[in-house]
Amino acid sequence: MAHWLQTLQNAVIDGDKSEVESLVNTALSQKQPADEILYAGLIAAMKEVGERFERGDFYVPEG
């Protein structure tokens, strides 16, 4: 996996909204495919968040 994708996933998992926004904008400006950003970065990270939540290893705050 590309380093930038792992960094993006980590930012999503950590809930770092400003870092996610910055990484997505950087990836787009570097002509990374939007579908790769979405599926391999954002959705993959949210899947991990969901799995951790289901196991009780992760808390997702409201709001």
Stockholm file with secondary structure:
# STOCKHOLM 1.0

chainA/1-63         MAHWLQTLQNAVIDGDKSEVESLVNTALSQKQPADEILYAGLIAAMKEVGERFERGDFYVPEG
#=GR chainA/1-63 SS CCHHHHHHHHHHHHTCHHHHHHHHHHHHHTTCCHHHIIIIIIIHHHHHHHHHHHHTSCCCCCC
#=GC SS_cons        CCHHHHHHHHHHHHTCHHHHHHHHHHHHHTTCCHHHIIIIIIIHHHHHHHHHHHHTSCCCCCC
//
